[in-house]
Amino acid sequence: MSGSYLLESAKCMALTLQLMQGTPGMDGGAALGLDRPAAVCEQRAETAAAGASAEKGTQTPVRPADQARGEIEISRQSLLDFYDQLALLRSDPLINGLLVHGEFKLAAPEDAHVFAYERSLSGRRFLIVSNWSKEPLDFALGRDFVEGKVRVAVYPEIVLTEKMRLRPYEAFAVLV
């Protein structure tokens, strides 16, 4: 998959799938081959190479391929950080209880591109909303969730309203 929403779509899918009942927990994307030790080794090698060039008084020219690789590394790090957020969220006893034991209910069964579901247990409710489309979509958020707390989201700036316009691959989880 390529395009302008590569990172957002990866985060959307991760949020949706990692918060499903029965999904095993992941440690920073290790099961996907995105483990941190490899990233650290790569970063150290690149830093050492840059230091060697500086000692010789030479500058390493920035080639388009290097710039693209740098953007991929930033995206990769961002995705690793997002998996860490999801792992931390799943380790929360309240969230884990809702995910494991909570009653499941689809929140938007009529919408083919928005996968939204709620988990409820002992008066607490956890709503996961995911726009699996590259198009902005309208979503009706229940009034009680508007006052809820966003626990994780693909886009950092999110405003909960009853009539939401979901951005491409926007996904978030709200606790009430």
N, C-alpha and C positions, 0 to 999 in steps of 0.2 A: 504494500500500500504506500502510496506517496501522495504528496499534495500539501496544501496549506494547513490542513487540520490533522496531520499525522500524530502529533503529540496529544492533542485534545481527544482524538478518537481512541488512542491507546489508553488514556486515563479514564475515559468514559467506560470502556469495556472492562478495565480493571476494577473500577468502583462497582459496577453492576455485578460482576462475577464474584468478586471477593466478599461482597456482602450478601451473597446467597447462602441459604441454609445448606450445610453439607460441604461447602467449599473448604478444602484444607487451608490452613493459614500458610502464608509465604513470608519468608524473611528477605525483604528487600529485593524481590524478584529473582532470587537464586535459582528457583526451578525453571526460570526462563533463560538461564545463562547470563543473567545480568548481575552477577555477584560483585560485591564491592571489592574484594581483593584484586580481581583482574583490572578493575577500573583504577585502583590505586597504583598498581604496577605500571599501567600505561601512562598515567599521569606522571609518575616519578621518572620514567624513561624520557618523556617529552621534556620535563623540567631539566633533566641532566643534559640533554642534547642542546637545549637553549642556553644553558650555562656554559657549555663548551664553546659554543659559537661566540658568546659574549667575551670569553677569555681570549679568544683569538682575534678579537676586534672585528669580527665579521658579523654582518647581519644576515639572518636567514630571510630570504624573500618570502612573502606571503603569496602562495599560489592559490588559485580558485579552489583546487581540490583540498588544500589545507584549511581554507576558510569553511568549506562545506563540512569537512570532518570536525572542525571545531563546533559548528552548529549542531552536528549529530551528537557530539559529546555533551553539549549543554542540554540537549533534549534527553539524552540517555540519563544524565544525572538528575534531571527534573523528574523523569519517570521513576527512577530509583527512590528519590525522596518521596514521591507520591505513594509508592508501595510501602515505604516506611510509615507514612501517615495511616494507611489502611491497616497495617499490622498493629499499630498502636491503638487504633480505634477498636479493632476486633479483640484486643486484649482487655478492654474496659469491661468489667464484670456486668454492668447494666446492658451494654450493647451486645455482649456475647450471649447473655440470657435471652434477649429479644431475638437474636438471630437463630439461636439453637432451639428455643422452646416457644417462641412467640407464634401466635396464630397468623397465618399468611392470608393476605387479601390483595387482589389486583386493584390498583387505583385508577387505571385508565385502560380497561380491557378493549375499548372500541378503537383505540389509536394504534395503528400498525408501526409507527416509528418511535413512540414514546413508551418505554417500558417503565412502569411505575408500580410499586408494590409497597404494602405496609405490613409491618410486623407489630403485633400488640400483645402485651402481657402485663398483668397486674396494674392496669390503668395507665401504663406507659405505652407510647406509640413511636415507631421509627419508620419514616417514609423515605424510600429511595426512588429518585426520579432520574431517568436517563433518556436523552434524546439521541437515538441511534441514527441520526440523519445529518447530512451536511447542510441541510436547510434549516433556517429558524422556524420554530413551531410554537403554536399557542398551547398553553397548558393551564387548566383550572386547578389551582391549589386550594385545598380545603381551608376554610377560615381559621380553624384551630392550628394549622401548621404555619400560618403566616407569622404567628408569635413564637414559633419554635426556634430551637437553636440549631444552626447549620453546623454539623460535625465534620463534614468533609465535602469538598466541591472541586470540580475540574477547573472552573474559573474562580480566581480568588475573590473577586468582587461580585457578590450576589445579593440581590434585594428580593426578599420574599414578598409576593403580592398575590392576591386572589386570582388575578388574570396575568399570568406570566408569559413572556415571550422568550422561550428557550433558545439559546444560541446553538450553533452547530456543535454537536457532540457534548452539549452541556449535561452534566450529571451532578447530583448532590444528594446528601442524606441529611434529614432533619429529625430531631428528637423533640417530642412533646411529652 
